Amino acid sequence: IVILSGDHLYRMDYMKFVQRHRETNADITVAAIPCDEKRASDFGLMKIDKTGRINDFAEKPKGAALEEMKVDTTILGLTPGEASEKPYIASMGIYVFKKEVLIDLLNEKMPTANDFGSEIIPEAAEDMRVQAYLFNDYWEDIGTMKSFFEANLALAQHPPRFEFYDALNPIFTSPRFLPPAKVYNCQVSDAIISHGACLEDCEVDNAIIGLRSRVGKGVKIQDAMLMGADYYESEDVRQKLLECGEVPIGIGDNTVIQNAICDKNCRVGKNCVIVNQAGVEEANYEEDGIYIRSGIVTVLADATIPDGTVI
């Protein structure tokens, strides 16, 4: 049985993972990524013996505790040069279990456990064969606002660290049968523009422009994500909203958005400045449709930001 996490970005052939599990006759196999000292303290680390069997765990260790978690990663297949640069292995939070082992752990040995990584796996390693499986490729945990934001923007870089456009191992989106994006007289660099988007006389740099996004004239978007919209508003509806002093879905004319995420179906008015001018790290203004995490401004889904707002 393969257990996967839903907040990671990577490409793995799971059959190779399962095959290694079978070859070692493991009760549990844990996918592990090698890492250097700079990143190691951000993850749950593991130690292994000469056969790759896991015999110790440490959750985000620092200092001397981090030093204790160094391992010889050539055991898992790294070259001596790579092993010297990456002497730690971090759990990726994905596992292969023998079916009977998983049932026994959940029903008999640990019926009250709630977490694989911090409870079930360390406990099982004490008397079961728990093996590490090396994954030496791109992998990113996108479970925080900052990591989610940075990983998405990295997709627009050239060349990107992670590539969706792999002819041998493609990753597809769900078919939505939308028209292609329309880009009128815009300056665009290092960006991904999704289906159904409409941009006019604007500047876009290092950004993700989501499905059905509407970006008005004179808008400047830099280091930002627009999540797009779940539906279109007709031109008649948009015009009536503007005539009534209201804000249609999308980004209004002459607005500046930087270091920000605009969630689905949000309405950002004209002449707004959303750049976190004060450099605030954490803040909650949910009643106004905004919060800030790790310095990144997020306009909430379905929120309305009035004309002229400055953040």
C-alpha positions in Angstrom: 0.0 0.0 0.0 1.4 3.4 -1.1 0.8 6.4 1.2 1.2 9.8 -0.4 1.1 13.4 0.7 -1.0 16.0 -1.0 1.1 19.1 -0.5 4.4 18.1 -2.4 5.7 19.0 -5.8 7.8 16.3 -7.5 7.8 13.6 -10.2 8.4 10.0 -9.1 8.0 6.6 -10.7 6.1 4.8 -7.9 6.7 1.4 -9.4 10.4 1.8 -8.8 9.6 2.8 -5.2 7.4 -0.3 -4.8 10.0 -2.6 -6.5 12.7 -1.5 -4.0 10.3 -2.2 -1.1 9.8 -5.7 -2.4 13.5 -6.3 -3.1 14.5 -5.5 0.5 11.5 -7.4 2.0 10.8 -4.3 4.0 7.7 -4.0 6.3 7.7 -0.2 5.5 9.8 1.8 3.1 10.2 5.6 3.5 11.1 7.8 0.6 14.1 10.0 1.5 15.6 13.0 -0.1 19.3 13.9 0.5 19.9 17.4 1.7 22.7 19.7 2.8 23.1 21.3 6.2 21.3 24.5 5.2 18.0 22.7 4.5 18.4 19.7 6.9 17.1 21.4 10.0 13.8 22.2 8.3 12.8 18.5 8.0 12.4 15.3 9.9 15.8 13.5 9.5 16.6 9.8 9.6 19.7 7.7 10.2 20.4 4.4 8.5 22.7 1.4 8.9 24.9 0.0 6.1 21.8 -1.8 4.6 19.7 1.3 4.4 17.6 0.3 7.4 16.3 3.2 9.4 17.4 3.2 13.0 16.9 6.8 14.3 14.7 9.8 13.7 15.0 13.5 14.7 12.4 16.2 14.0 14.0 19.4 12.7 17.2 19.1 14.8 19.6 22.0 15.4 23.2 22.3 16.5 24.8 19.2 17.9 21.6 17.2 17.4 21.8 18.0 13.7 25.4 16.9 13.6 24.4 13.6 15.1 22.1 12.9 12.2 24.8 12.8 9.5 24.9 9.6 7.5 26.9 8.1 4.7 24.5 8.7 1.8 26.6 6.7 -0.6 24.8 3.7 1.0 21.7 4.8 -0.9 23.4 5.4 -4.2 24.9 9.0 -4.1 28.4 9.5 -5.5 31.1 10.4 -2.9 31.0 14.0 -4.1 27.3 14.3 -3.7 27.4 12.5 -0.4 29.9 15.0 1.0 27.6 17.9 0.0 24.4 16.2 1.2 25.2 14.1 4.3 21.6 14.1 5.6 18.4 12.3 4.5 15.0 13.8 5.1 11.7 11.9 5.1 9.5 12.9 2.1 6.4 11.8 4.0 5.5 9.1 1.5 5.6 5.4 2.3 5.1 1.9 1.1 3.6 -0.6 3.6 3.0 -4.3 3.5 -0.7 -4.5 3.7 -0.8 -6.7 6.8 1.7 -4.5 8.6 -0.4 -1.4 8.0 -3.6 -3.1 9.2 -1.8 -4.4 12.3 -0.3 -1.0 13.2 -3.6 0.9 12.8 -5.9 -1.6 14.3 -3.8 -3.3 17.0 -0.5 -1.7 17.9 -1.3 2.0 17.5 -5.1 2.5 17.2 -4.9 6.1 18.6 -2.1 7.3 16.4 -2.9 10.3 14.2 0.3 10.8 12.2 2.6 8.6 10.2 5.7 10.6 10.3 5.9 11.5 14.0 4.1 8.5 15.5 3.7 5.3 13.4 7.0 5.2 11.5 9.3 5.9 14.5 7.5 3.4 16.6 7.5 0.7 13.9 11.2 1.2 13.3 12.0 -0.1 16.7 11.1 -3.7 15.9 10.2 -3.8 12.2 12.2 -3.6 9.0 11.8 0.0 7.9 14.0 0.9 4.9 14.9 4.2 3.2 14.4 4.7 -0.5 16.6 7.4 -2.1 14.9 10.0 -4.3 17.6 12.3 -5.7 15.6 14.7 -7.8 13.4 17.9 -7.4 11.1 17.7 -4.5 9.4 20.6 -2.6 7.1 20.6 0.4 4.5 23.3 -0.5 2.6 23.0 2.8 3.3 26.6 3.9 2.3 29.9 2.2 5.9 30.8 1.5 6.9 27.5 0.0 3.7 27.3 -2.0 4.3 30.8 -3.4 8.0 30.3 -4.2 7.5 26.9 -5.8 4.8 28.3 -8.1 6.8 31.3 -9.2 9.8 29.0 -9.8 7.8 27.3 -12.5 7.9 30.5 -14.5 11.7 30.7 -14.5 13.8 29.8 -17.5 14.8 27.1 -17.2 12.6 26.0 -14.3 13.9 23.7 -11.6 10.8 21.6 -12.0 9.4 21.0 -15.5 5.8 20.1 -16.4 6.7 19.9 -20.1 8.4 16.5 -20.0 7.7 14.5 -23.1 8.4 11.1 -21.4 6.7 11.9 -18.1 4.1 14.6 -18.7 1.9 16.1 -16.0 -1.5 17.1 -17.2 -4.1 19.5 -15.8 -7.8 18.7 -15.7 -9.5 19.4 -19.0 -11.7 22.5 -18.7 -12.4 23.3 -22.4 -11.6 27.0 -22.1 -10.5 29.3 -24.9 -6.8 30.2 -25.2 -5.5 33.2 -23.3 -5.8 36.6 -25.0 -2.9 39.1 -24.5 -3.3 42.5 -26.0 -0.3 44.9 -26.2 1.3 43.5 -23.0 4.9 43.3 -21.8 5.3 39.7 -20.4 8.5 38.1 -19.1 9.0 34.8 -17.1 5.3 34.1 -16.7 2.8 31.3 -17.1 -0.6 32.5 -18.4 -3.4 30.0 -18.1 -6.4 29.2 -20.4 -9.2 31.7 -20.6 -7.2 34.6 -19.3 -7.5 38.1 -20.8 -4.7 40.7 -20.3 -4.7 44.2 -21.9 -2.0 46.9 -22.0 -0.3 45.6 -18.8 3.1 44.5 -17.5 3.7 41.0 -16.1 7.0 39.8 -14.7 7.8 36.6 -12.8 4.2 35.7 -12.3 1.5 33.0 -12.6 -1.7 34.2 -14.2 -4.5 31.7 -13.5 -7.6 30.5 -15.3 -10.1 33.1 -16.5 -8.0 36.0 -15.0 -8.9 39.5 -16.1 -6.1 42.0 -16.0 -6.9 45.6 -16.9 -5.0 48.4 -18.6 -1.9 49.9 -17.0 -1.6 47.1 -14.4 1.8 46.0 -13.2 2.2 42.5 -11.8 5.5 41.4 -10.5 6.5 38.3 -8.3 2.8 37.5 -7.9 0.2 34.8 -8.4 -3.3 35.3 -9.7 -5.3 32.2 -9.0 -8.0 33.2 -11.5 -11.7 32.7 -11.4 -14.2 29.8 -11.4 -16.5 31.6 -13.9 -16.7 34.5 -16.3 -18.6 37.7 -15.9 -20.1 39.0 -19.1 -19.1 42.4 -20.5 -22.6 43.7 -19.7 -22.3 42.6 -16.1 -18.8 44.1 -15.8 -19.9 47.4 -17.2 -22.9 47.6 -15.0 -20.8 46.9 -11.9 -18.4 49.7 -12.9 -21.2 52.1 -13.5 -22.5 51.4 -10.0 -19.1 52.0 -8.5 -18.6 48.3 -7.8 -15.7 46.0 -8.7 -15.8 43.2 -11.3 -13.8 40.0 -10.9 -10.1 40.5 -11.8 -7.6 43.3 -11.5 -8.7 46.8 -12.2 -6.9 49.4 -14.3 -3.6 51.0 -13.1 -3.2 48.6 -10.1 0.2 47.4 -8.9 0.5 43.9 -7.4 3.9 42.6 -6.1 4.9 39.8 -3.8 1.2 38.8 -3.5 -1.3 36.1 -4.1 -4.8 36.9 -5.4 -7.0 34.0 -4.6 -9.9 32.7 -6.7 -12.8 35.1 -7.8 -11.3 38.1 -6.0 -12.1 41.6 -7.1 -9.3 44.2 -7.0 -10.3 47.7 -7.9 -8.6 50.4 -10.0 -5.5 52.3 -8.8 -4.7 49.9 -6.0 -1.2 49.2 -4.7 -0.7 45.8 -3.1 3.0 45.5 -2.4 3.3 45.3 1.4 4.9 48.7 1.6 5.4 48.5 5.4 7.2 45.1 5.1 4.8 43.4 7.5 5.6 39.7 8.1 2.3 38.5 9.7 -1.1 40.1 9.8 -4.8 39.3 9.7 -7.2 41.7 8.0 -9.7 39.0 7.0 -12.6 41.4 7.5 -11.0 43.4 4.7 -10.3 40.4 2.6 -6.5 40.3 3.2 -3.9 38.6 5.3 -0.2 38.5 5.3 2.0 35.4 5.9 5.8 35.4 5.7 5.6 38.9 4.2 3.4 37.7 1.3 0.1 39.5 0.9 -2.9 37.3 0.1 -6.2 38.6 -1.2 -8.7 36.1 -0.1 -11.1 34.2 -2.3 -14.2 36.1 -3.3 -12.9 39.3 -1.5 -13.4 42.8 -2.8 -10.6 45.3 -2.6 -12.0 48.9 -3.2 -10.5 51.3 -5.7 -7.5 53.1 -4.5 -6.6 50.7 -1.7 -2.9 50.8 -0.7 -1.3 47.9 1.2 
